[in-house]
Amino acid sequence: MTLEQQLQVLLDKQALTELMYRFARALDRVDGELMKSTYWPDAVEEHQDPIFPELFYYNGNAHDFVDPAMAGFKALKATQHRISNPLIEVDGDEARAECYVWAYHVHEEEGVDREGILGGRHHFRFQRREGEWRILHRSTVFDWNQNQPASAIWAESFSDKYRGQRDRSDDSYHYIQR
């Protein structure tokens, strides 16, 4: 590969990494518009959550998945998805990737807050169309999970500005628009 080709692969890998991060941000900010922008209209979403198997089971069109996913995430009190260890292979306008995902969810069961903590991997197929990368297929494999009484301590005296919001009122939207 020429130096120019190597640089293009690096630029593509950075764009794909940021796309994976935007996907995670969409989940945590419960931003369906942002989530749809990460998928092509004909993309496929495929996964089943081990803690909420009925709520988050899906294998079909990714855009059709967004509304029920957002409804499910709104039912949770808090979420945080961390993406790490991305391995990306670029082949022209196609790419494949695996990244680790660590997901934290707070939900209520019988009046008690519980923490659902999940570890797994996202597998992606990406496609570049007219210069833009988006997800063509995403599959999630869960390697482990915990569902336990919540132990997180929340600083009640924080002002809302310094507390994460699960919508576009979150302070991050003052800095990063998408």
C-alpha positions as CSV (number, residue, x, y, z in Angstrom):
1,M,0.0,0.0,0.0
2,T,1.2,3.5,-0.7
3,L,1.5,6.0,2.1
4,E,-1.7,7.8,0.8
5,Q,-3.6,4.5,0.9
6,Q,-2.4,3.8,4.4
7,L,-3.4,7.2,5.5
8,Q,-6.9,6.7,4.0
9,V,-7.3,3.4,5.9
10,L,-6.3,5.3,9.2
11,L,-8.9,8.0,8.4
12,D,-11.5,5.4,7.7
13,K,-10.8,3.5,10.9
14,Q,-11.1,6.8,12.9
15,A,-14.4,7.6,11.2
16,L,-15.7,4.1,12.0
17,T,-14.5,4.3,15.6
18,E,-16.4,7.6,16.1
19,L,-19.5,6.0,14.5
20,M,-19.4,3.2,17.1
21,Y,-19.1,5.9,19.8
22,R,-22.0,7.9,18.4
23,F,-24.1,4.7,18.4
24,A,-23.3,4.2,22.2
25,R,-24.1,7.9,22.8
26,A,-27.5,7.5,21.1
27,L,-28.4,4.7,23.5
28,D,-27.3,6.7,26.7
29,R,-28.9,10.0,25.6
30,V,-32.0,8.1,24.4
31,D,-31.6,9.9,21.0
32,G,-33.4,7.9,18.4
33,E,-32.6,10.4,15.6
34,L,-28.9,10.0,16.4
35,M,-29.2,6.2,16.5
36,K,-31.0,6.1,13.1
37,S,-28.2,8.3,11.6
38,T,-25.6,5.6,12.4
39,Y,-27.5,2.9,10.4
40,W,-28.2,2.7,6.7
41,P,-32.0,2.4,6.1
42,D,-31.6,-1.2,5.0
43,A,-29.3,-2.1,7.9
44,V,-30.0,-5.1,10.2
45,E,-29.9,-5.1,14.0
46,E,-29.5,-8.4,15.7
47,H,-29.2,-9.1,19.5
48,Q,-30.8,-10.3,22.7
49,D,-30.1,-8.8,26.0
50,P,-29.4,-11.4,28.8
51,I,-31.0,-9.3,31.6
52,F,-34.0,-8.1,29.6
53,P,-34.4,-10.9,27.0
54,E,-38.0,-10.0,26.0
55,L,-37.5,-6.2,26.1
56,F,-34.3,-6.2,24.0
57,Y,-34.6,-9.0,21.5
58,Y,-34.5,-8.1,17.9
59,N,-33.4,-9.4,14.5
60,G,-34.6,-7.2,11.7
61,N,-34.5,-3.8,10.1
62,A,-32.4,-1.5,12.3
63,H,-34.5,1.6,11.7
64,D,-37.6,-0.3,12.8
65,F,-35.7,-1.3,16.0
66,V,-35.0,2.3,17.1
67,D,-38.4,3.3,18.4
68,P,-38.9,0.2,20.6
69,A,-35.3,0.4,21.7
70,M,-35.8,4.1,22.8
71,A,-39.0,3.1,24.6
72,G,-37.1,0.4,26.4
73,F,-34.2,2.7,27.4
74,K,-36.6,5.4,28.6
75,A,-38.0,2.7,31.0
76,L,-34.5,2.4,32.6
77,K,-33.4,4.9,35.2
78,A,-29.8,5.2,33.9
79,T,-27.5,3.7,31.3
80,Q,-23.9,3.9,30.2
81,H,-22.4,2.1,27.3
82,R,-18.6,2.0,27.0
83,I,-17.0,0.9,23.7
84,S,-13.4,-0.3,23.7
85,N,-10.8,-2.4,22.0
86,P,-12.0,-1.7,18.4
87,L,-10.5,-4.0,15.8
88,I,-11.4,-2.8,12.3
89,E,-10.7,-4.2,8.9
90,V,-11.2,-1.9,6.0
91,D,-11.6,-3.2,2.4
92,G,-12.5,-0.3,0.1
93,D,-16.1,0.8,0.8
94,E,-16.7,-2.1,3.1
95,A,-15.5,-2.7,6.7
96,R,-15.9,-5.1,9.5
97,A,-15.2,-4.5,13.2
98,E,-15.4,-6.0,16.6
99,C,-15.4,-3.9,19.8
100,Y,-16.0,-4.6,23.4
101,V,-19.0,-3.2,25.1
102,W,-19.6,-2.7,28.8
103,A,-23.1,-1.7,29.5
104,Y,-24.5,-0.4,32.8
105,H,-28.3,-0.2,33.4
106,V,-30.3,0.8,36.5
107,H,-33.8,-0.5,36.5
108,E,-36.5,-1.2,39.1
109,E,-37.7,-4.7,40.0
110,E,-40.5,-4.9,42.6
111,G,-39.8,-1.5,44.0
112,V,-36.0,-2.1,44.3
113,D,-33.3,-0.5,42.1
114,R,-31.1,-3.0,40.5
115,E,-28.0,-2.7,38.4
116,G,-27.7,-4.7,35.2
117,I,-24.1,-4.8,34.1
118,L,-23.3,-6.5,30.9
119,G,-20.0,-7.4,29.1
120,G,-19.9,-8.4,25.5
121,R,-18.9,-7.5,22.0
122,H,-20.5,-5.7,19.1
123,H,-19.8,-7.1,15.6
124,F,-20.3,-4.6,12.8
125,R,-20.4,-4.6,9.0
126,F,-20.1,-1.1,7.7
127,Q,-20.6,0.3,4.2
128,R,-19.5,3.6,2.7
129,R,-22.0,5.2,0.4
130,E,-21.3,8.5,-1.4
131,G,-18.4,9.1,1.0
132,E,-20.3,8.3,4.2
133,W,-19.8,5.4,6.5
134,R,-22.8,3.8,8.3
135,I,-23.7,0.5,9.9
136,L,-25.0,-2.1,7.6
137,H,-25.3,-4.9,10.2
138,R,-24.7,-5.0,13.9
139,S,-24.8,-8.2,16.1
140,T,-24.1,-8.2,19.8
141,V,-22.7,-11.2,21.7
142,F,-22.9,-11.1,25.5
143,D,-20.1,-12.8,27.3
144,W,-21.3,-12.1,30.9
145,N,-23.8,-10.2,33.0
146,Q,-24.7,-9.3,36.5
147,N,-28.1,-8.3,37.9
148,Q,-27.8,-7.2,41.5
149,P,-29.2,-4.7,43.9
150,A,-28.0,-1.2,43.0
151,S,-25.0,0.0,44.9
152,A,-24.3,3.3,43.0
153,I,-24.4,6.4,45.1
154,W,-25.9,9.5,43.4
155,A,-25.0,13.0,44.6
156,E,-28.5,14.4,45.2
157,S,-27.1,17.9,45.8
158,F,-25.7,18.2,42.2
159,S,-27.4,20.8,40.0
160,D,-29.0,19.3,36.9
161,K,-26.3,20.9,34.8
162,Y,-23.8,18.5,36.3
163,R,-26.0,15.5,36.2
164,G,-26.3,13.4,33.0
165,Q,-29.6,13.8,31.2
166,R,-31.1,11.1,29.0
167,D,-32.2,13.4,26.2
168,R,-30.9,16.3,24.1
169,S,-30.9,18.6,27.2
170,D,-27.7,16.8,28.3
171,D,-24.8,19.3,28.5
172,S,-22.8,17.3,25.9
173,Y,-25.1,18.7,23.2
174,H,-23.7,22.1,23.9
175,Y,-20.3,20.8,22.7
176,I,-21.0,18.0,20.2
177,Q,-24.0,18.2,18.0
178,R,-24.1,14.6,16.8
